[in-house]
Amino acid sequence: MYVGRFVVVAPDRAAYRVSSRSFPHRRIVDRDGTLTVAPTAEAPATDNPYISYNCLRTTDDDAAAVVGNGTQVDPIVEKLEAGYPARDALAATLLALDYEKDDYDTPRVAGVVAEESYVGIVRRNALLVEAVEAPTLVATYESDRPEATDLAATEPEAMAREVYEPLNRILGMNYGEIPLVTATQQLRSLQRIEYIPLKGGK
């Protein structure tokens, strides 16, 4: 079972996990408050357009945060800043950019944490955008439609552990050494969590 990249969105907080079978050598860097997925120093050179992207960005007024697995994050933020409702900004952008045209037809996933929070996915056979009233997960593979998940934690490190540990148990793998970012409603306190060691992984 390969879940791939995923977002977890709650009404007041969110998390994004980056991973890749084809391009594992990536990290998350902070660029003036915008969190960017970028190749590590040992990553081989590539012209693949899906390798580097902003995975978490806030609007200029910090009223909303957007998480996602690709270049859709920036236009979603721009639409929010232009006055689009969160649902429309998410749906319009996912529809316009469509799924990634790679070997796997990788879906695009994204979430908006704002006064009204939403999560969405566009894949080869569907576009789904749903309001978030409780913690919701959507992933590029396997869990590729929004589904309820547990997320009681509110602090970044605790959120990361809570998101990872069920995957570790289910898959028998240590996902605690894969970059993950979290955002909370206190948007100026955005943090990234990298390489959290979790007990019980393999």
C-alpha positions in Angstrom: 0.0 0.0 0.0 1.4 3.4 -1.0 -0.4 6.4 0.2 1.9 9.0 -1.4 1.6 12.7 -0.6 -1.3 13.8 1.5 -3.0 16.7 3.3 -4.9 16.6 6.5 -7.1 19.6 7.0 -9.1 20.5 10.1 -11.2 23.6 10.5 -8.3 25.5 12.2 -5.1 23.6 11.2 -3.6 21.5 8.5 -0.6 19.2 7.7 1.1 18.1 4.5 3.4 15.1 4.0 5.7 15.0 1.1 7.1 11.7 -0.3 7.9 10.3 -3.7 8.8 6.9 -5.1 10.6 8.5 -8.0 12.2 11.5 -6.4 12.9 10.7 -2.7 15.7 13.3 -2.2 13.7 16.3 -1.2 13.4 18.6 1.8 11.2 21.5 3.0 12.8 24.9 3.2 11.4 28.1 4.8 11.5 31.1 2.4 10.3 34.1 4.3 7.3 32.2 5.7 6.5 30.2 2.6 7.4 26.6 2.8 8.9 25.1 -0.3 9.6 21.5 -1.3 13.1 21.4 -2.9 15.7 18.9 -3.9 18.4 18.0 -1.4 22.0 18.5 -2.3 22.5 14.9 -3.3 19.5 14.8 -5.6 20.3 14.1 -9.2 19.7 16.9 -11.7 16.3 16.8 -13.3 14.0 19.0 -15.4 10.9 17.4 -14.0 8.4 20.3 -13.3 6.8 18.6 -10.3 9.9 18.3 -8.1 9.9 21.7 -6.4 6.9 23.8 -5.3 5.5 25.8 -2.5 3.6 23.4 -0.2 2.4 25.9 2.4 1.7 29.6 1.8 -0.5 32.1 3.6 -2.4 35.1 2.2 -0.8 38.5 2.7 -3.2 39.3 5.6 -2.6 35.9 7.2 -6.3 35.2 7.1 -5.8 31.9 5.3 -3.2 29.2 4.8 -3.0 26.9 1.8 -1.3 23.5 1.7 -0.8 21.2 -1.3 1.4 18.9 -3.3 2.2 21.1 -6.2 2.1 24.4 -8.0 -1.6 24.8 -7.3 -0.8 26.3 -3.9 0.2 29.7 -5.4 -2.8 30.4 -7.6 -5.1 29.3 -4.8 -3.5 31.9 -2.6 -3.8 34.5 -5.3 -7.5 33.8 -5.8 -8.1 34.1 -2.1 -6.3 37.4 -2.1 -8.5 38.5 -5.0 -11.6 37.9 -3.0 -12.6 34.4 -4.1 -14.4 32.3 -1.5 -12.2 29.4 -0.3 -14.3 26.7 -2.0 -14.2 28.6 -5.4 -10.5 29.3 -5.2 -9.7 25.7 -4.5 -12.1 24.2 -7.1 -11.2 26.7 -9.9 -7.5 26.1 -9.5 -7.7 22.3 -9.3 -9.9 22.3 -12.4 -7.6 24.6 -14.4 -4.4 22.8 -13.5 -5.8 19.3 -13.6 -3.9 16.2 -12.4 -0.1 16.1 -12.9 0.8 14.8 -16.4 3.5 12.4 -15.1 3.9 8.6 -15.5 1.4 8.0 -12.6 -1.2 10.7 -13.5 -0.6 11.9 -10.0 -3.6 13.7 -8.4 -3.3 17.2 -7.1 -4.4 17.6 -3.5 -4.8 20.8 -1.5 -6.5 22.3 1.5 -7.4 25.8 2.7 -7.5 26.7 6.4 -9.5 29.9 6.8 -12.8 31.1 8.3 -14.3 28.3 6.2 -11.9 25.5 5.5 -12.0 23.2 2.5 -10.0 20.2 1.1 -9.9 19.0 -2.5 -8.4 16.6 -5.0 -8.3 16.5 -8.8 -7.5 13.1 -10.3 -7.9 11.7 -13.8 -11.5 10.7 -13.2 -12.8 13.2 -10.7 -12.7 16.6 -9.1 -13.8 16.6 -5.4 -13.9 19.7 -3.1 -15.5 19.4 0.3 -16.1 21.7 3.3 -14.1 20.7 6.4 -16.0 20.4 9.6 -13.8 17.8 11.2 -10.2 16.6 10.4 -10.1 15.3 6.9 -7.4 13.4 4.9 -7.0 13.1 1.2 -3.9 11.5 -0.5 -2.6 11.1 -4.0 -3.0 7.3 -3.8 -5.2 4.8 -2.0 -7.1 7.4 0.1 -7.8 9.5 -2.9 -11.1 11.0 -1.8 -11.6 13.1 1.4 -12.2 10.9 4.4 -12.5 11.5 8.2 -9.3 11.0 10.2 -8.1 11.6 13.8 -6.3 14.8 14.6 -6.8 15.9 18.2 -3.4 17.5 18.5 -3.0 21.3 18.0 0.8 21.8 18.5 2.9 21.2 15.3 5.1 18.3 16.6 2.2 16.5 18.3 0.2 16.9 15.0 3.0 15.4 13.1 3.2 12.4 15.4 -0.6 11.9 15.3 -0.6 12.0 11.5 2.3 9.6 11.1 1.7 6.9 13.7 -1.4 5.3 12.2 0.5 5.0 8.9 3.4 3.4 10.6 1.1 0.8 12.2 -0.8 0.1 9.1 2.1 0.0 6.6 4.8 -1.4 9.0 7.1 1.4 7.9 8.8 4.4 9.5 7.2 7.4 8.0 8.7 9.5 10.8 11.7 10.4 8.6 9.8 12.0 5.8 9.3 15.8 5.8 5.9 17.1 7.0 4.7 20.6 7.5 1.9 21.8 9.8 -0.1 25.0 10.0 -2.4 26.2 12.8 -4.9 29.0 13.0 -2.2 31.2 14.5 -0.8 31.6 11.0 2.2 33.7 12.0 3.4 30.7 14.0 3.6 28.4 11.0 6.2 25.7 11.5 7.7 22.9 9.6 8.5 19.6 11.2 11.3 17.5 9.5 12.6 14.0 10.3 10.7 13.3 13.5 12.0 10.0 14.9 9.0 7.8 15.9 9.3 4.7 17.9 8.1 1.5 16.5 8.9 2.2 12.9 10.9 -0.2 10.7 
